[in-house]
Amino acid sequence: MSEYSTPELPPLPYDYDALEPHISEQVLTWHHDTHHQGYVNGLESAEETLAENRESGDFGSSGGAMRSVTHNGCGHYLHTLFWENMSPDGGGEPSGELRGRIEEDFGSYEGWKGEFEAAASAAGGWALLVYDPVAKQLRNLVVDKHDQGALWGAHPVLALDVWEHSYYYDYGPDRGSFIDAFFEVVDWNHAAEQYQKSVDHFE
């Protein structure tokens, strides 16, 4: 059977209660240990199915398994970025080269933030700030589920999960308050690192 890298659930980079009062310990526990683990499990199962099908030469279930890889793989990767995009020492506004690029590509930080909040309000999954290596600029994306609305080749810089399991326990249907809370814990240093990796690779 072909070998592949077994996906693993990464630990949170902080304690489960570290983002309170903005995101509760209960939500982080459920979200990380149950929801994110589910995507890891789904990705592993799909990879196993594909490997078994290659070995047997029976590809009848491969189409569904490949769709599962896309859905669960994106869920795994984006959740990993989401945890890293937050910090108990977060908040404020970006600075340095990321701030300059946001102002260049969106006109102002306020222009970017307003558009990103609109993406978060409209999305059925994620609001993403990405670096587009083709146009060589930052863009905001509305991504439904984990993979619908993505831009080929784009590299996520900042990810906000707006699935209901992210906020309903803490905020009920008030997604806007959860979006505001995210900006109280956003780790701009990590976002700047993601941006710099993309620029270094493509520019």
C-alpha angles and dihedrals in degrees: 000000000000116000123235136172109270110229117235134195107248116222118251110266089231139026119290092249095043096101096051134158089026096049118014128233089240094056093047091049094051094039097049103031098039111021100035091041088053091058091048090051092047092050092049092049092049092048090051091051092050092048092049091048092051089051095048098037090231108124098172094117097034096095092058091043092053090052088050091052090054095047099041095036092054090045091052096045096044093047090051089053091044093058091047091048090065134066138171084236093050133108132085122082135302121266139187122027095346091054090049093050092048090053091047096049100036102028094243142003089256090053091052094045094049091051093045091051089051089052090050091049093050101040125102090204121358145008110211136189104205139176111236107209093192096056090027094227143102119263137182116229134197106217121187118208101343104301112025111103097020119143117232112248095007117135118217115237100172128016129193118188111214099172107131092250087067096064117000096095091052103032108016111213092339098108091163092065090051090051089052089049091053090060089056091062104027111132105222092181090063092045089052090053091052091049093049092050090054095047093046090053099045109025 
